[in-house]
């Protein structure tokens, strides 16, 4: 999507129609350029209402990310975060990984209005719609090696749960190792990518996607059960305030993780785990399955499952409720 397309978007309202001629005059471009920008919106699944003689308007209001508003909401935590907000990117994680390799500062955060090729766990695509989600990545540098970071995705899950609870978003749970659920449907996901040596130092790029209000095209492209905050409650939180709240809790948890590891956060994570003490089926990367009862997680974040052959540790695999339970 071109920069002009976003300029046109920001001139459109969900309440009043704007003519193409008026938009062109305000932006200092040709009427043809505006028409091309509107075609670009169609290709990205952004719904625009058109009415002959009146012009164009957005199908729904967009609450734009605002760096100054996020900074104000961060308060004292602003010292931990160096925030950049961009209109469009293929993947916030991919961009921040590149910047990390070039020496980007600790605490660098990239928030994206519209992500076109977001990535999830196991190669899945993270689908978003304009204004309907929070998609951002945070770079955190550690003096410890990459081997120390094995429980990091679970620690980030704890931070997300704290933020959602403080925002008044109830009945959410964690799913090992890196999802947030509501009624067994995915509300948010975590993707962590590492750089550095096993012995240190190392860096983690922490990507988070949170569904606020999924548009129909985005929902249709998702290949798993998914939900959004709009399906949980009537009033949607302010995107800027919610992002700041998540970043606050992320900063607190990451400082604790850096000092103490995942061990001190393990019991809090366990309380939020949807599958705790439940019969599950583990689908392993080699295609085999293992049945048992979830007993918890180890200090390194490994899932503990007690089966017929005793308790086993899992560091990879897909967890689901056992169908014969």
MILONU-912105 format. One record per residue: x, y, z of N, C-alpha, C, CB in turn. Coordinates in steps of 0.02 Angstrom, whole numbers, padded with zeros to 5 digits, always signed. Glycine has a CB too. Layout:
N
XYZXYZXYZXYZ;...
//
This chain:
325
+00042-00059+00000+00000+00000+00000+00044+00062+00000-00048+00000+00061;+00029+00110-00042+00069+00169-00049+00054+00220+00006+00058+00201-00118;+00102+00265+00018+00093+00315+00070+00033+00359+00056+00156+00358+00078;+00020+00374-00008-00038+00415-00026-00103+00381-00005-00039+00430-00101;-00104+00315-00009-00165+00279+00009-00182+00292+00082-00156+00204-00003;-00132+00291+00125-00146+00305+00196-00165+00378+00207-00085+00287+00239;-00137+00423+00168-00157+00493+00173-00231+00501+00155-00114+00537+00127;-00253+00466+00103-00324+00467+00084-00366+00437+00140-00335+00429+00018;-00343+00381+00167-00379+00348+00222-00392+00396+00279-00341+00287+00246;-00340+00433+00298-00346+00477+00355-00391+00537+00341-00277+00502+00376;-00406+00550+00278-00453+00604+00261-00525+00579+00256-00432+00636+00195;-00533+00513+00259-00601+00486+00256-00629+00480+00326-00601+00418+00221;-00694+00490+00330-00730+00485+00393-00781+00428+00388-00764+00552+00412;-00802+00402+00444-00855+00352+00444-00923+00386+00451-00845+00301+00499;-00924+00451+00461-00987+00487+00473-01010+00528+00413-00979+00533+00533;-00963+00556+00376-00981+00600+00321-00945+00579+00257-00965+00673+00338;-00979+00590+00201-00948+00575+00136-00902+00632+00115-01003+00564+00082;-00847+00613+00082-00800+00661+00054-00792+00647-00020-00731+00659+00091;-00796+00699-00060-00789+00689-00132-00715+00678-00150-00817+00749-00171;-00704+00643-00205-00636+00632-00228-00602+00697-00244-00636+00588-00289;-00640+00745-00271-00612+00810-00288-00589+00847-00225-00664+00852-00325;-00629+00844-00172-00611+00878-00110-00549+00846-00079-00669+00876-00060;-00545+00780-00080-00486+00746-00053-00424+00764-00092-00497+00669-00053;-00430+00765-00159-00373+00783-00202-00349+00853-00187-00392+00776-00276;-00397+00899-00177-00379+00969-00164-00343+00975-00096-00442+01013-00165;-00368+00939-00046-00337+00943+00021-00267+00913+00022-00381+00906+00071;-00256+00861-00019-00191+00828-00019-00144+00857-00072-00200+00754-00031;-00169+00899-00116-00128+00928-00168-00107+00878-00221-00068+00959-00138;-00152+00831-00237-00137+00780-00288-00194+00780-00339-00129+00709-00256;-00186+00741-00391-00237+00738-00443-00295+00693-00421-00207+00711-00508;-00352+00705-00453-00411+00663-00440-00397+00590-00459-00472+00689-00479;-00357+00580-00512-00338+00512-00532-00297+00477-00479-00301+00514-00597;-00253+00514-00446-00212+00484-00392-00256+00461-00334-00160+00534-00368;-00307+00501-00319-00354+00481-00266-00391+00418-00286-00403+00538-00250;-00413+00415-00349-00449+00356-00372-00405+00294-00367-00472+00366-00445;-00341+00300-00386-00295+00243-00381-00285+00222-00308-00227+00261-00412;-00282+00271-00263-00275+00255-00192-00336+00217-00167-00265+00319-00151;-00395+00237-00189-00456+00202-00169-00458+00131-00196-00518+00241-00192;-00432+00121-00256-00426+00053-00283-00378+00011-00241-00402+00055-00357;-00326+00043-00217-00277+00009-00174-00311-00015-00110-00218+00056-00158;-00356+00026-00083-00393+00007-00023-00434-00056-00035-00438+00064+00001;-00467-00058-00093-00507-00117-00110-00465-00180-00110-00541-00107-00179;-00405-00175-00138-00361-00233-00143-00339-00258-00075-00301-00217-00185;-00339-00215-00025-00319-00234+00043-00380-00250+00087-00278-00180+00075;-00438-00255+00057-00497-00276+00094-00525-00223+00141-00482-00336+00133;-00507-00159+00131-00532-00106+00173-00597-00080+00143-00480-00048+00181;-00651-00085+00180-00717-00071+00153-00731+00004+00151-00771-00107+00194;-00749+00028+00092-00766+00098+00081-00836+00101+00051-00714+00133+00034;-00877+00145+00079-00943+00157+00050-00937+00211-00003-00995+00177+00105;-00969+00200-00061-00968+00248-00116-01040+00268-00131-00933+00218-00179;-01051+00332-00141-01118+00356-00158-01111+00410-00212-01154+00385-00095;-01141+00397-00269-01137+00443-00325-01160+00513-00305-01178+00418-00385;-01120+00562-00322-01137+00631-00306-01116+00653-00237-01210+00640-00312;-01097+00606-00194-01077+00625-00126-01005+00605-00110-01123+00592-00075;-00982+00549-00139-00912+00531-00129-00902+00467-00090-00876+00586-00094;-00857+00469-00042-00834+00408-00008-00834+00418+00068-00764+00388-00033;-00843+00364+00103-00832+00364+00175-00813+00294+00198-00895+00389+00212;-00780+00291+00255-00760+00227+00284-00822+00189+00310-00710+00237+00341;-00820+00123+00302-00875+00083+00328-00877+00085+00405-00869+00010+00304;-00818+00090+00436-00813+00092+00509-00760+00142+00529-00797+00022+00538;-00770+00171+00588-00722+00218+00615-00656+00182+00631-00749+00252+00678;-00601+00215+00615-00535+00189+00632-00506+00232+00687-00488+00189+00569;-00486+00200+00742-00451+00235+00795-00376+00227+00781-00471+00207+00867;-00346+00280+00756-00277+00276+00734-00229+00273+00793-00260+00336+00690;-00175+00235+00783-00122+00236+00833-00089+00305+00833-00069+00181+00818;-00076+00329+00893-00048+00396+00902+00011+00392+00950-00102+00447+00927;+00070+00405+00924+00130+00398+00965+00129+00441+01027+00192+00414+00923;+00107+00503+01020+00105+00548+01078+00057+00523+01131+00086+00619+01056;-00001+00498+01110-00050+00473+01157-00024+00410+01193-00117+00457+01122;+00011+00368+01156+00040+00308+01187+00094+00328+01237+00070+00261+01133;+00136+00376+01218+00188+00399+01264+00158+00427+01328+00231+00453+01230;+00105+00467+01321+00073+00496+01380+00045+00442+01426+00017+00544+01359;+00016+00390+01396-00012+00335+01435+00041+00292+01467-00058+00292+01392;+00101+00290+01438+00155+00250+01466+00180+00279+01532+00212+00244+01416;+00177+00344+01540+00201+00375+01601+00275+00363+01612+00162+00348+01660;+00293+00342+01673+00364+00331+01689+00394+00274+01649+00372+00317+01763;+00353+00229+01625+00378+00171+01586+00406+00191+01518+00323+00120+01577;+00397+00253+01500+00422+00276+01435+00499+00269+01432+00402+00350+01423;+00532+00268+01489+00605+00261+01490+00627+00193+01464+00631+00271+01561;+00582+00143+01466+00599+00076+01444+00587+00064+01369+00560+00025+01483;+00547+00108+01338+00522+00095+01271+00542+00151+01223+00445+00087+01272;+00567+00132+01164+00579+00179+01110+00531+00161+01054+00654+00177+01085;+00476+00197+01050+00419+00178+01009+00421+00210+00940+00354+00196+01043;+00408+00170+00890+00398+00193+00821+00331+00166+00797+00457+00172+00774;+00290+00209+00767+00226+00188+00739+00229+00198+00663+00166+00229+00770;+00213+00146+00626+00213+00151+00552+00145+00132+00526+00268+00106+00522;+00129+00158+00467+00064+00144+00437+00057+00071+00415+00052+00189+00377;+00106+00046+00379+00100-00021+00349+00167-00055+00348+00070-00016+00278;+00167-00120+00359+00228-00160+00355+00208-00232+00342+00270-00154+00421;+00255-00270+00314+00239-00340+00303+00236-00378+00369+00290-00372+00255;+00287-00369+00411+00290-00402+00476+00332-00361+00523+00319-00474+00468;+00303-00341+00579+00341-00301+00628+00400-00341+00655+00296-00279+00686;+00392-00407+00664+00448-00448+00688+00505-00450+00638+00423-00519+00702;+00489-00459+00574+00541-00463+00523+00582-00398+00521+00511-00478+00455;+00547-00342+00523+00581-00277+00519+00624-00266+00581+00530-00220+00513;+00597-00282+00640+00635-00270+00701+00694-00319+00707+00589-00275+00762;+00687-00379+00682+00743-00426+00681+00800-00398+00639+00721-00495+00654;+00784-00368+00582+00835-00337+00540+00868-00279+00576+00804-00314+00473;+00827-00238+00609+00855-00181+00646+00897-00204+00705+00799-00135+00670;+00876-00258+00738+00914-00284+00794+00984-00306+00772+00877-00343+00827;+00987-00338+00714+01051-00361+00687+01098-00303+00671+01041-00404+00625;+01068-00245+00658+01107-00185+00642+01120-00142+00703+01071-00144+00589;+01101-00167+00762+01117-00132+00824+01062-00089+00853+01176-00090+00813;+01000-00101+00835+00944-00062+00863+00946-00063+00939+00876-00088+00837;+00923-00010+00969+00927-00002+01041+00881-00049+01079+00911+00070+01061;+00904-00069+01138+00862-00106+01185+00797-00067+01198+00901-00118+01252;+00741-00101+01196+00677-00068+01208+00645-00039+01146+00685-00015+01257;+00676-00050+01087+00645-00026+01025+00579-00063+01014+00693-00037+00964;+00528-00025+00996+00462-00054+00986+00433-00028+00920+00414-00037+01046;+00408-00073+00880+00378-00055+00816+00305-00076+00816+00416-00088+00757;+00260-00027+00812+00188-00040+00809+00164-00023+00739+00149+00002+00862;+00122-00067+00711+00102-00062+00641+00026-00054+00636+00125-00123+00601;+00004-00003+00599-00068+00005+00588-00097-00054+00549-00081+00071+00551;-00065-00072+00495-00090-00126+00452-00032-00171+00433-00125-00098+00389;-00035-00233+00456+00017-00281+00442-00007-00328+00386+00036-00322+00506;+00033-00334+00333+00009-00371+00274+00032-00443+00272+00033-00336+00213;+00088-00459+00305+00113-00528+00305+00137-00547+00375+00171-00537+00253;+00092-00535+00424+00109-00553+00493+00120-00628+00500+00054-00530+00540;+00166-00646+00544+00184-00716+00553+00165-00741+00622+00258-00727+00540;+00139-00801+00625+00123-00833+00687+00168-00894+00698+00050-00853+00690;+00152-00931+00750+00190-00991+00766+00179-01045+00713+00170-01018+00835;+00230-01086+00703+00228-01143+00657+00212-01121+00585+00175-01193+00680;+00237-01061+00567+00230-01038+00498+00162-01011+00479+00247-01092+00453;+00117-01005+00527+00051-00980+00511+00054-00905+00496+00002-00993+00568;+00003-00882+00458-00004-00810+00444-00050-00779+00496-00031-00799+00372;-00030-00719+00520-00073-00683+00567-00111-00630+00527-00030-00649+00625;-00177-00640+00522-00218-00596+00481-00246-00538+00523-00277-00635+00448;-00242-00478+00495-00267-00419+00530-00309-00376+00483-00208-00377+00558;-00345-00329+00512-00383-00280+00473-00368-00211+00502-00460-00296+00475;-00378-00160+00461-00361-00092+00481-00399-00072+00544-00375-00043+00424;-00363-00053+00596-00393-00030+00658-00424-00085+00699-00444+00020+00643;-00420-00147+00676-00453-00202+00710-00409-00244+00754-00485-00246+00661;-00347-00222+00763-00301-00262+00803-00244-00218+00829-00273-00320+00762;-00206-00247+00874-00141-00220+00892-00088-00268+00868-00135-00207+00970;-00042-00245+00827+00013-00286+00804+00078-00247+00814+00005-00307+00728;+00121-00273+00856+00182-00237+00872+00236-00286+00894+00169-00185+00927;+00298-00263+00892+00355-00303+00913+00400-00260+00957+00395-00330+00852;+00431-00294+01005+00475-00261+01054+00542-00297+01055+00442-00260+01125;+00596-00258+01051+00664-00286+01055+00689-00280+01127+00712-00249+01006;+00709-00336+01155+00735-00337+01223+00803-00373+01223+00685-00371+01273;+00854-00338+01245+00922-00366+01246+00938-00394+01316+00974-00313+01225;+00968-00453+01317+00985-00487+01380+01060-00498+01384+00947-00554+01385;+01086-00492+01445+01157-00509+01455+01167-00584+01454+01183-00480+01522;+01113-00622+01470+01118-00694+01470+01114-00721+01398+01061-00725+01512;+01131-00785+01392+01129-00817+01327+01059-00839+01307+01175-00876+01326;+01053-00862+01245+00988-00883+01218+00960-00941+01257+00995-00901+01145;+01003-00983+01287+00978-01041+01325+00938-01019+01386+01036-01085+01346;+00952-00959+01411+00916-00933+01470+00844-00913+01453+00953-00873+01499;+00830-00903+01389+00766-00873+01368+00712-00925+01352+00777-00829+01308;+00722-00987+01371+00676-01040+01351+00605-01031+01378+00702-01106+01373;+00596-00996+01434+00529-00985+01461+00501-00916+01445+00530-00995+01534;+00534-00880+01398+00516-00810+01387+00445-00802+01360+00565-00779+01338;+00424-00845+01314+00357-00837+01285+00303-00845+01339+00345-00887+01229;+00316-00887+01389+00267-00896+01443+00266-00834+01487+00283-00959+01484;+00325-00805+01500+00328-00744+01540+00290-00687+01505+00401-00723+01552;+00297-00682+01439+00260-00632+01401+00185-00644+01407+00282-00632+01327;+00165-00707+01408+00094-00723+01418+00068-00697+01484+00084-00798+01415;+00109-00701+01537+00089-00673+01602+00078-00598+01597+00143-00689+01656;+00122-00563+01562+00115-00491+01553+00050-00475+01516+00175-00462+01515;+00035-00513+01464-00027-00502+01427-00088-00512+01471-00031-00548+01366;-00088-00564+01512-00145-00576+01556-00154-00520+01606-00136-00643+01592;-00100-00495+01633-00105-00438+01680-00135-00377+01646-00035-00421+01709;-00113-00364+01585-00139-00306+01549-00213-00314+01532-00099-00294+01485;-00233-00372+01509-00303-00384+01491-00347-00379+01552-00311-00452+01457;-00325-00406+01608-00364-00401+01670-00372-00328+01691-00331-00442+01726;-00317-00290+01689-00321-00220+01709-00366-00180+01662-00252-00188+01711;-00369-00201+01598-00413-00168+01549-00485-00190+01555-00388-00181+01479;-00499-00236+01601-00568-00259+01611-00591-00312+01563-00613-00201+01607;-00545-00344+01528-00562-00397+01480-00559-00463+01516-00515-00396+01417;-00616-00494+01528-00621-00552+01572-00624-00617+01533-00683-00546+01616;-00620-00672+01572-00629-00739+01545-00579-00755+01489-00700-00749+01519;-00518-00735+01499-00465-00752+01452-00416-00800+01486-00429-00688+01425;-00384-00841+01446-00340-00893+01472-00279-00899+01428-00377-00961+01477;-00227-00930+01455-00168-00944+01417-00171-01015+01389-00105-00935+01460;-00141-01024+01331-00132-01090+01302-00058-01100+01289-00174-01099+01236;-00030-01152+01317+00041-01165+01306+00056-01174+01232+00064-01227+01346;+00110-01144+01206+00157-01102+01243+00146-01027+01235+00226-01118+01223;+00104-01005+01187+00106-00933+01172+00041-00904+01144+00161-00920+01123;-00015-00929+01166-00079-00902+01143-00121-00878+01202-00118-00955+01102;-00165-00830+01187-00217-00810+01235-00284-00830+01205-00214-00732+01250;-00326-00862+01246-00390-00888+01223-00448-00855+01259-00392-00963+01234;-00505-00857+01225-00570-00843+01255-00617-00896+01228-00596-00769+01240;-00646-00936+01273-00691-00990+01252-00658-01035+01199-00757-00962+01225;-00595-01053+01212-00555-01097+01169-00543-01068+01099-00589-01164+01164;-00554-01004+01091-00540-00970+01028-00482-00922+01038-00603-00933+01001;-00440-00915+00987-00379-00875+00993-00395-00800+00992-00330-00893+00938;-00374-00766+01044-00383-00694+01050-00317-00658+01035-00408-00675+01119;-00262-00687+01055-00197-00655+01046-00144-00708+01037-00180-00608+01105;-00089-00689+01005-00034-00735+00995+00033-00700+01007-00035-00764+00925;+00082-00740+01024+00149-00716+01039+00198-00752+00993+00168-00727+01114;+00243-00715+00962+00296-00745+00921+00362-00715+00944+00284-00732+00845;+00407-00758+00967+00472-00736+00992+00527-00764+00947+00484-00757+01065;+00571-00719+00925+00629-00738+00884+00692-00713+00918+00622-00711+00811;+00744-00754+00917+00804-00740+00956+00864-00727+00911+00819-00798+01002;+00909-00687+00936+00975-00675+00907+01026-00681+00962+00979-00606+00871;+01088-00698+00943+01142-00700+00992+01168-00769+01003+01118-00671+01057;+01212-00775+01054+01246-00838+01069+01211-00874+01126+01319-00825+01087;+01222-00939+01129+01193-00979+01183+01219-00957+01251+01207-01053+01172;+01280-00932+01253+01311-00911+01316+01304-00837+01330+01384-00931+01317;+01280-00798+01281+01267-00728+01292+01318-00683+01258+01266-00713+01364;+01299-00620+01247+01232-00593+01259+01183-00614+01204+01234-00516+01262;+01119-00598+01215+01068-00618+01167+01015-00563+01162+01036-00686+01186;+00972-00571+01114+00917-00523+01105+00855-00561+01083+00936-00468+01052;+00798-00536+01105+00734-00566+01086+00691-00513+01053+00698-00597+01147;+00661-00530+00997+00609-00489+00967+00543-00521+00984+00619-00480+00889;+00502-00486+01022+00439-00512+01048+00382-00482+01008+00431-00495+01124;+00351-00523+00967+00295-00501+00927+00229-00520+00959+00299-00529+00857;+00182-00473+00960+00115-00486+00988+00062-00463+00940+00108-00449+01057;+00013-00505+00929-00047-00487+00891-00108-00498+00934-00051-00528+00826;-00149-00447+00940-00210-00450+00982-00269-00427+00940-00202-00406+01046;-00320-00469+00935-00380-00453+00896-00427-00409+00936-00416-00517+00874;-00441-00349+00910-00491-00305+00940-00559-00314+00907-00469-00232+00936;-00560-00307+00841-00622-00317+00803-00604-00342+00734-00664-00251+00799;-00613-00406+00723-00594-00436+00659-00645-00419+00606-00588-00512+00667;-00621-00392+00551-00665-00381+00493-00680-00448+00460-00633-00331+00442;-00735-00451+00424-00756-00514+00393-00703-00544+00347-00820-00503+00354;-00670-00504+00304-00618-00534+00261-00561-00565+00300-00591-00482+00214;-00539-00532+00353-00484-00559+00394-00506-00623+00429-00460-00507+00445;-00567-00622+00456-00593-00681+00491-00598-00740+00444-00661-00666+00522;-00618-00727+00382-00627-00782+00333-00561-00815+00315-00661-00755+00270;-00506-00778+00322-00440-00805+00304-00407-00844+00360-00395-00750+00282;-00434-00842+00420-00402-00874+00477-00419-00948+00477-00424-00841+00543;-00368-00990+00483-00378-01063+00478-00385-01098+00545-00321-01093+00440;-00402-01061+00597-00413-01090+00663-00466-01049+00699-00347-01092+00704;-00493-01076+00753-00544-01041+00791-00515-00977+00821-00573-01086+00847;-00545-00920+00804-00519-00856+00826-00577-00812+00851-00481-00820+00769;-00560-00766+00894-00609-00719+00920-00577-00651+00928-00638-00744+00988;-00616-00602+00952-00590-00534+00962-00623-00504+01023-00603-00490+00899;-00596-00448+01045-00623-00415+01105-00695-00393+01094-00580-00355+01125;-00712-00374+01032-00781-00353+01017-00831-00409+01028-00785-00329+00945;-00808-00471+01025-00853-00528+01038-00859-00543+01113-00828-00590+01001;-00815-00515+01153-00815-00527+01225-00855-00473+01261-00743-00529+01251;-00849-00411+01238-00882-00356+01272-00903-00303+01222-00836-00325+01325;-00951-00261+01242-00979-00212+01197-00931-00154+01183-01044-00184+01226;-00900-00129+01235-00857-00071+01228-00785-00092+01214-00859-00027+01291;-00759-00068+01158-00689-00082+01141-00643-00034+01178-00678-00077+01065;-00586-00059+01203-00539-00014+01236-00505+00032+01185-00486-00054+01274;-00482+00088+01209-00442+00133+01167-00378+00097+01146-00426+00200+01206;-00365+00095+01081-00306+00057+01057-00241+00084+01086-00303+00060+00980;-00235+00150+01089-00173+00179+01113-00162+00164+01187-00173+00254+01102;-00215+00170+01226-00209+00156+01298-00195+00083+01311-00273+00178+01334;-00227+00039+01271-00216-00033+01281-00145-00052+01262-00266-00073+01239;-00119-00024+01208-00050-00038+01189-00002-00015+01244-00032-00004+01122;-00013+00044+01270+00029+00070+01324+00025+00024+01385+00009+00141+01343;-00034+00000+01401-00043-00043+01459-00005-00109+01450-00118-00057+01471;-00010-00137+01390+00027-00199+01377+00102-00187+01382+00009-00227+01307;+00126-00131+01354+00198-00116+01358+00221-00106+01429+00214-00055+01316;+00179-00075+01470+00196-00066+01541+00207-00133+01575+00140-00028+01578;+00159-00179+01566+00165-00244+01599+00221-00286+01568+00099-00282+01594;+00232-00278+01503+00288-00312+01472+00354-00290+01502+00289-00299+01396;+00362-00225+01511+00424-00199+01541+00435-00227+01610+00422-00124+01544;+00382-00228+01652+00388-00254+01720+00407-00328+01720+00322-00245+01758;+00373-00367+01678+00386-00439+01677+00455-00454+01649+00332-00475+01635;+00476-00418+01597+00541-00431+01567+00598-00414+01615+00549-00391+01503;+00590-00361+01654+00641-00345+01704+00644-00400+01756+00625-00277+01738;+00587-00426+01777+00586-00481+01826+00615-00544+01796+00513-00494+01850;+00597-00558+01733+00624-00618+01700+00700-00614+01693+00591-00626+01630;+00724-00556+01676+00796-00547+01667+00833-00559+01733+00812-00477+01641;+00803-00539+01789+00835-00545+01854+00827-00615+01884+00808-00493+01902;+00769-00647+01872+00752-00708+01908+00734-00767+01864+00696-00695+01955;+00728-00757+01799+00706-00811+01756+00631-00821+01760+00742-00876+01774;+00607-00875+01730+00535-00888+01728+00508-00917+01793+00519-00934+01671;+00552-00945+01835+00530-00981+01894+00482-00944+01939+00588-01001+01934;+00495-00879+01951+00452-00840+01996+00385-00822+01964+00488-00776+02016;+00379-00831+01898+00317-00817+01863+00277-00880+01848+00331-00780+01798;+00306-00937+01863+00277-01001+01842+00208-01013+01873+00323-01058+01860;+00200-01000+01937+00136-01014+01969+00081-00968+01942+00142-01006+02045;+00098-00905+01929+00049-00859+01900+00028-00883+01831+00078-00788+01897;+00076-00906+01791+00060-00932+01725+00014-00993+01732+00124-00951+01686;+00031-01037+01778-00008-01099+01788-00081-01084+01804+00024-01141+01845;-00093-01033+01845-00162-01015+01864-00203-00993+01803-00161-00959+01916;-00170-00967+01753-00206-00942+01694-00210-00994+01638-00172-00880+01668;-00177-01051+01646-00173-01099+01591-00240-01136+01583-00116-01149+01602;-00269-01131+01525-00335-01162+01513-00333-01237+01522-00360-01145+01442;-00277-01269+01504-00273-01342+01504-00245-01371+01569-00230-01365+01447;-00234-01329+01619-00206-01354+01682-00251-01407+01712-00195-01296+01731;-00222-01465+01730-00257-01521+01762-00310-01552+01718-00288-01499+01827;-00306-01540+01652-00356-01568+01606-00324-01621+01561-00387-01512+01563;-00365-01669+01538-00339-01720+01491-00328-01690+01422-00387-01780+01487;-00269-01700+01395-00252-01669+01331-00222-01721+01284-00204-01611+01341;-00220-01701+01221-00184-01738+01169-00129-01692+01143-00231-01762+01112;-00067-01715+01145-00011-01677+01117+00005-01704+01048+00052-01682+01163;+00000-01660+00998+00020-01677+00930+00092-01654+00921-00027-01645+00876;+00137-01701+00911+00208-01686+00910+00232-01673+00838+00248-01744+00941;+00290-01639+00831+00314-01621+00764+00323-01680+00717+00379-01585+00770;+00336-01740+00744+00345-01798+00700+00279-01832+00681+00390-01849+00734;+00222-01802+00703+00157-01829+00687+00128-01876+00738+00161-01864+00622;+00168-01896+00787+00143-01940+00840+00103-01901+00891+00201-01977+00874;+00066-01936+00933+00025-01904+00984+00041-01934+01052-00050-01912+00968;+00026-01895+01103+00035-01918+01172-00024-01893+01213+00104-01893+01202;-00055-01938+01251-00112-01921+01292-00092-01918+01366-00169-01971+01282;-00122-01873+01403-00108-01869+01474-00143-01810+01506-00034-01864+01485;-00125-01797+01568-00153-01742+01607-00099-01689+01617-00180-01767+01677;-00116-01627+01602-00067-01572+01612-00057-01560+01686-00092-01507+01576;+00005-01565+01708+00020-01554+01779+00053-01487+01792+00065-01609+01804;+00075-01453+01739+00105-01387+01748+00159-01374+01696+00135-01381+01818;+00204-01329+01713+00262-01314+01670+00325-01313+01712+00252-01247+01632;+00380-01330+01681+00445-01328+01715+00472-01256+01715+00495-01375+01681;+00527-01246+01751+00556-01179+01756+00583-01154+01689+00611-01178+01807;+00595-01200+01643+00618-01178+01576+00560-01172+01527+00669-01227+01550;+00497-01178+01552+00439-01169+01509+00414-01232+01476+00454-01120+01458;+00447-01289+01486+00424-01351+01457+00358-01372+01488+00477-01407+01467;+00313-01399+01447+00248-01422+01471+00256-01491+01503+00196-01425+01413;+00225-01500+01560+00228-01564+01596+00162-01600+01590+00246-01553+01671;+00164-01661+01564+00104-01700+01552+00114-01770+01582+00087-01705+01476;+00068-01790+01625+00071-01856+01656+00028-01905+01617+00049-01853+01730;+00059-01955+01588+00024-02006+01550+00032-02074+01581+00048-02007+01479;+00015-02125+01543+00020-02194+01568+00091-02214+01584-00010-02242+01518;+00139-02182+01550+00210-02198+01560+00245-02148+01607+00246-02199+01494;+00206-02111+01646+00234-02063+01692+00233-01992+01664+00304-02082+01710;+00267-01946+01698+00267-01876+01678+00320-01864+01625+00278-01830+01738;+00300-01828+01572+00346-01812+01518+00349-01737+01508+00326-01847+01453;+00406-01714+01482+00417-01644+01466+00409-01634+01391+00487-01620+01489;+00377-01579+01372+00370-01562+01302+00393-01491+01291+00296-01571+01278;+00437-01482+01243+00460-01415+01225+00433-01392+01158+00536-01412+01223;+00396-01437+01124+00363-01419+01061+00302-01463+01054+00411-01428+01000;+00258-01445+01009+00198-01483+00998+00136-01439+01004+00193-01539+01048;+00080-01466+00982+00016-01430+00983-00030-01465+01033-00017-01428+00912;-00057-01426+01080-00098-01454+01133-00172-01445+01117-00081-01421+01200;-00212-01495+01133-00285-01490+01124-00319-01535+01175-00306-01510+01051;-00383-01522+01186-00421-01564+01232-00427-01634+01202-00491-01534+01245;-00420-01684+01245-00427-01752+01222-00499-01766+01204-00401-01802+01275;-00511-01792+01145-00580-01801+01120-00620-01852+01160-00578-01821+01048;-00586-01900+01192-00623-01951+01230-00628-01935+01303-00589-02018+01221;-00609-01872+01322-00611-01853+01393-00683-01841+01415-00568-01790+01406;
//
